[in-house]
Amino acid sequence: MEKRILGIILTLLGVAGLIYAGISFMNGGGSAKNVKAIIFSGVLGAVFFSAGIGLIKNTNDKAS
């Protein structure tokens, strides 16, 4: 059960990172600092999201 909870947390963090990257991208600002932040948060969000989905998908529930 703990793996499934960790998967949910990672998925939510991934979604938050992807939303932050999208909002930052839509707000514009072509400075190098902003582009690095968008890339960093987008990649990190994608990694967290895929790891969380993988944990949720591969964890088996056992009757207790």
Order of alpha helices (4+ residues) and beta strands (2+ residues): alpha-alpha
